[in-house]
Amino acid sequence: MKPNTYSTARRYLAIALLLLCAIAPVLAQQPGTDADAGPSAAPVTTAAPGTIEGTPVALPGAQPKGPPPIEFLELLIKGGEFMWPILGFSILAVTMAVERAINLRRGRVIPAGLMSALGQLGTSSGGFDPRKAYRICQQFPSTAATVIRAMLLKIGRPHSEVEHAVADTCQREAEKLYANVRWLNLAVAVTPLIGLLGTVWGMIICFHNTTYLDNSTNRSTALAEGIYIALVTTLGGLMVAIPAAVASHFFEGRIQSLMFQVEEMVFNLLPQVERFEGRVRFSRHHGEGEAPRNGEPAVEEVRAAVK
């Protein structure tokens, strides 16, 4: 993942923490009693059954009541309309992750049959035949086959031109492999923003509603309930962004590794191609078995001259 993506995520988390620190003093205020009330203000209480001088005593078998468990699905539903775009990005991220996991397998990018057939062609008694190599690449359509075909179309050209064609084709193929990974990076960057926006909006609504509560209502309780519901959108955004960031980092490393193997495979074939430099112009119709145009020499004639 690009470094600015990580810095953006850290910036949004810092903003969320600052918001929490700002509302913490408000939540800490509890409805108090009159501090100046004298002894006469204290009501006279009598010990009830099960208490000692007004202090409750735990009865046998009685269990203290804690807060009810949080229903996660219900909590996400309470997040409001901002949860819908986060849900959409989560579906998009899962779809792109599954698609890349399938299409970035080594057998899809560098087929084993392609490597085996080219290896046998290079060690055959007749020597390396560019036309056969081109047809083998057509039988195994893949990233590696596309790069090798670009190299074969430059047979007979200077070595620097062949390397330049290979480098350009590798760059284009890597961009194709990386295309759907960009959607993961988009989810990483946008979902925390949507979550933070939903939290800020929820806090605005919460504080607005709190100002209209009557004096008999516990404002701290109402405010705390509204804020914890508002934070659900931030939670949802992070739940989508973190796995998407991990998947994006994994696929980027996978693409770099596969393209390195493709380049290594092509450069191993370069010595076979250098023998034809300056002696033939290999084109697409040569590889597809068509007759040479305008008296162009056939590849077999050049191979005989090289021998």
C-alpha positions in Angstrom: 0.0 0.0 0.0 1.1 3.5 -0.7 2.6 5.4 2.4 0.0 8.2 2.1 -2.7 5.7 2.7 -1.3 4.8 6.1 -0.7 8.5 7.0 -4.3 9.3 6.1 -5.7 6.5 8.2 -3.6 7.6 11.2 -4.8 11.2 10.7 -8.4 10.1 10.9 -7.8 7.9 14.0 -6.2 10.9 15.7 -9.2 13.1 14.9 -11.5 10.4 16.4 -9.4 10.3 19.6 -9.5 14.0 19.9 -13.2 14.0 19.7 -13.4 11.4 22.4 -11.1 13.4 24.7 -13.3 16.4 24.1 -16.5 14.7 25.2 -15.0 12.8 28.1 -15.4 15.7 30.6 -19.1 15.9 29.7 -19.6 12.2 30.3 -17.8 12.5 33.6 -20.4 15.0 35.0 -23.0 13.2 37.1 -26.1 14.8 38.6 -24.9 15.7 42.1 -26.7 16.7 45.3 -26.5 19.9 47.3 -23.0 19.9 48.8 -23.9 22.5 51.4 -26.8 20.5 52.9 -26.4 20.1 56.6 -27.1 17.1 58.8 -30.8 17.9 58.9 -30.9 17.5 55.1 -29.9 13.8 55.3 -33.0 11.6 55.4 -33.4 9.2 58.3 -33.4 5.7 57.1 -34.0 2.4 58.9 -32.3 -0.8 58.3 -34.3 -3.0 56.0 -34.3 -6.8 56.1 -31.1 -8.1 54.5 -29.1 -4.9 55.4 -26.9 -3.8 58.3 -27.3 -0.2 59.2 -28.4 0.7 55.7 -25.6 -1.2 54.0 -26.9 -3.9 51.6 -25.7 -7.4 52.4 -25.5 -10.0 49.6 -27.9 -12.7 50.2 -26.9 -16.3 49.5 -27.2 -17.2 45.9 -27.6 -13.6 44.7 -25.5 -12.6 41.8 -24.6 -9.0 41.0 -26.1 -7.7 37.8 -23.7 -6.4 35.1 -24.4 -4.6 31.9 -26.3 -6.5 29.3 -24.2 -8.0 26.5 -23.9 -6.0 23.3 -25.9 -7.4 20.3 -23.4 -6.8 17.6 -25.8 -7.1 14.6 -28.3 -4.9 16.3 -25.6 -2.4 17.1 -24.6 -2.2 13.5 -28.2 -1.6 12.5 -28.4 1.3 14.9 -25.5 2.9 13.1 -27.9 4.5 10.7 -27.7 5.4 7.0 -23.9 5.8 7.1 -23.6 2.1 7.5 -25.0 1.4 4.0 -22.0 2.8 2.1 -19.7 1.0 4.5 -21.5 -2.2 3.8 -21.2 -1.5 0.0 -17.5 -1.0 0.3 -17.2 -4.2 2.4 -18.9 -6.2 -0.4 -16.7 -4.6 -3.0 -13.5 -5.3 -0.9 -14.5 -9.0 -0.5 -15.3 -9.4 -4.2 -12.0 -7.9 -5.3 -10.0 -9.9 -2.8 -11.5 -13.2 -3.9 -11.1 -12.2 -7.6 -7.4 -11.3 -7.1 -6.8 -14.4 -5.0 -8.0 -16.6 -7.9 -6.3 -14.7 -10.8 -3.0 -14.1 -9.1 -2.3 -17.8 -8.7 1.1 -18.7 -10.3 -0.6 -21.1 -12.8 -2.6 -18.2 -14.2 0.3 -15.8 -14.6 3.1 -18.3 -15.5 1.5 -21.5 -16.7 3.6 -24.6 -16.1 2.8 -25.9 -19.6 4.3 -22.8 -21.1 7.5 -23.1 -19.2 7.8 -26.8 -20.0 7.1 -26.3 -23.7 9.6 -23.5 -24.1 12.2 -25.5 -22.2 11.8 -28.4 -24.5 11.9 -26.1 -27.5 15.2 -24.6 -26.4 16.9 -28.0 -25.9 15.5 -29.5 -29.1 17.9 -30.7 -31.9 16.6 -28.2 -34.3 17.4 -25.2 -32.1 15.1 -22.4 -30.9 12.3 -21.7 -33.5 10.6 -18.3 -32.9 7.5 -19.4 -34.8 7.0 -22.4 -32.6 7.7 -20.3 -29.5 5.0 -17.8 -30.7 2.5 -20.6 -31.2 3.2 -22.0 -27.8 2.5 -18.6 -26.3 -0.8 -18.6 -28.1 -1.7 -21.9 -26.6 -1.1 -20.6 -23.1 -2.6 -17.1 -22.9 -1.2 -15.4 -19.8 0.9 -12.6 -18.6 4.1 -14.5 -19.2 3.0 -15.4 -22.7 2.2 -11.8 -23.6 5.6 -10.6 -22.5 7.4 -13.4 -24.4 5.3 -12.6 -27.6 6.4 -9.0 -27.3 10.0 -10.2 -27.2 9.6 -12.5 -30.2 8.1 -9.7 -32.3 11.4 -7.8 -31.8 13.6 -10.6 -33.0 16.3 -9.3 -35.4 16.3 -5.8 -33.7 19.1 -4.5 -31.6 19.4 -6.0 -28.1 18.5 -2.7 -26.4 15.3 -2.4 -28.4 14.3 -6.0 -27.4 15.0 -5.2 -23.7 13.0 -2.0 -24.0 10.0 -3.8 -25.5 10.1 -6.4 -22.7 10.3 -3.7 -20.0 7.3 -1.8 -21.5 5.2 -5.0 -21.8 6.0 -6.0 -18.2 5.0 -2.6 -17.0 1.6 -2.8 -18.8 0.9 -6.3 -17.6 1.8 -5.4 -14.0 -0.7 -2.5 -14.3 -3.4 -4.9 -15.5 -2.7 -7.2 -12.5 -2.8 -4.3 -10.1 -6.0 -2.8 -11.5 -8.4 -4.5 -9.1 -6.1 -4.0 -6.1 -6.8 -0.3 -6.4 -10.4 -0.9 -5.3 -9.0 -2.4 -2.1 -6.9 0.8 -1.6 -10.0 2.8 -2.2 -11.9 1.0 0.5 -8.9 1.5 2.9 -9.0 5.2 2.3 -12.7 5.9 2.2 -14.4 3.7 4.8 -12.7 5.3 7.8 -13.7 8.7 6.4 -17.3 7.5 6.1 -17.2 6.1 9.6 -15.8 9.3 11.0 -18.4 11.4 9.2 -21.1 9.2 10.6 -19.7 9.5 14.2 -19.4 13.3 13.9 -23.0 13.6 12.6 -24.2 11.2 15.3 -22.6 13.3 18.0 -24.2 16.5 16.6 -27.6 14.9 16.7 -26.9 13.5 20.2 -25.9 16.9 21.7 -28.7 18.6 19.9 -31.3 16.2 21.4 -29.7 16.5 24.9 -30.3 20.3 25.0 -34.0 19.7 24.8 -34.3 17.1 27.6 -36.2 18.1 30.7 -34.6 18.4 34.1 -35.9 15.0 35.3 -34.0 13.1 32.6 -30.4 12.0 33.3 -28.5 13.9 30.7 -25.3 12.0 31.1 -27.0 8.7 30.5 -28.8 9.9 27.4 -25.6 11.5 26.1 -23.5 8.4 26.7 -26.1 6.2 24.9 -26.2 8.5 21.9 -22.4 8.7 21.6 -21.7 5.0 21.8 -24.3 4.5 19.0 -22.6 7.2 17.0 -19.2 5.5 17.3 -20.6 2.4 15.5 -19.9 3.9 12.1 -16.2 4.4 13.0 -16.1 0.8 14.2 -17.7 -0.3 10.9 -15.3 1.7 8.8 -12.2 0.3 10.6 -13.6 -3.3 10.3 -13.6 -2.9 6.5 -10.4 -0.8 6.2 -8.1 -3.0 8.2 -8.7 -6.4 6.4 -8.7 -4.5 3.0 -5.3 -3.0 3.9 -3.9 -6.4 4.7 -5.2 -7.9 1.5 -3.9 -5.0 -0.6 -0.4 -5.3 0.9 -0.4 -9.1 0.3 -1.5 -8.8 -3.4 1.0 -6.0 -4.1 3.8 -8.2 -2.9 2.3 -11.1 -4.9 2.3 -9.1 -8.1 5.9 -8.0 -7.6 7.0 -11.5 -7.0 5.2 -12.9 -10.0 6.5 -10.1 -12.3 10.0 -10.8 -11.1 9.7 -14.4 -12.1 8.3 -13.4 -15.5 11.2 -11.1 -16.2 13.7 -13.8 -15.1 12.0 -16.2 -17.5 12.2 -13.8 -20.4 15.8 -12.9 -19.8 16.7 -16.6 -19.8 15.3 -16.7 -23.3 17.2 -13.7 -24.6 20.4 -15.6 -25.5 18.2 -17.7 -27.8 16.9 -14.6 -29.5 20.2 -12.7 -29.8 21.4 -15.1 -32.5 18.9 -13.6 -34.9 20.0 -10.0 -34.4 20.3 -8.1 -37.7 19.4 -11.2 -39.8 15.6 -11.4 -39.8 12.6 -9.3 -39.0 10.1 -11.5 -37.2 6.5 -10.2 -37.3 3.1 -11.4 -36.2 2.3 -13.1 -39.5 5.5 -15.2 -39.2 4.4 -16.5 -35.8 0.9 -17.2 -37.0 2.2 -19.3 -39.9 1.4 -16.9 -42.8 3.6 -16.5 -45.8 6.3 -13.8 -45.6 5.4 -10.4 -47.1 7.3 -8.7 -49.9 10.0 -11.3 -50.1 10.9 -11.3 -46.4 13.2 -14.2 -45.6 11.6 -17.1 -43.8 12.8 -17.9 -40.3 14.0 -21.4 -41.4 16.4 -19.7 -43.9 17.9 -17.5 -41.2 18.3 -20.4 -38.8 20.2 -22.2 -41.5 22.4 -19.2 -42.0 23.1 -18.9 -38.3 24.2 -22.6 -38.2 
